[in-house]
Every structure is written in structure tokens, then in C-alpha cells.
Amino acid sequence: MSDQLIIRIDSDLKKRFKKISQNEGKASSQVVRELIENYVIENNLSAYVDDLWERIGEKLNKEFSVEDIDKIVDQVRKDQ
């Protein structure tokens, strides 16, 4: 199910936004959804951290097994 998000913007800005959206062949609401989705993706700290761990893990895999890395992470978490 979809939820609504109601915002207030300047009427001139709304007109210009609607015109640009139409020129792209998109509904204004579609463009807003895409903008919000991209914003969330770009600012999702959890996904960034997961990606960072994955990249670190790839480099560590050359010297350590996955099990070794899991044990090290568990130990660090216990020590905190």
C-alpha cells in the first residue's frame, strides 16, 4: 500500500517543476518519488556501512577466512 506525503512549495516553483516533469514525459509525483528514493539510497548509512564491511572483508579474505573475520568481529564487539 502507498502512503501520501503532502508538502508545501511555492506556486511558481510548482509550475516550473510540473513543466519540466512533463517535458521528460513523467508525472510530477513520479519524479518526486524518484528523487526521494535516490535521496534515501544516497544517505542510507546502514547500506554504506554494509558495503564498507564487504569491501574490507574482500581485502581481508586474502589473509583470513570468513570464519576468522567473524570471530574477530565478535571479539571486538564483546570487548566494547
PESULSUL-V781891 format. One line per field, one symbol per residue. ss: DSSP state (H for helix, E for strand, - for the rest). phi: phi as a letter, one per 30 degrees, with the letter a starting at -180 (. if undefined). psi: psi as a letter, one per 40 degrees, with the letter a starting at -180 (. if undefined). A space follows every 10 residues. Layout:
ss: ???
phi: ???
psi: ???
This chain:
ss: ---------- HHHHHHHHHH HHH----HHH HHHHHHHHHH HH--HHHHHH HHHHHHHHHH -----HHHHH HHHHHHHHH-
phi: .cccbcbcbe dddddddddd edddibdedd ddeddddddd ddcddeddde ddddddeddd edcbdedddd dddedddddd
psi: iiiihhihih dddddddddd dddefiiddd dddddddddd ddegdddddd dddddddddd dddiiddddd dddddddde.
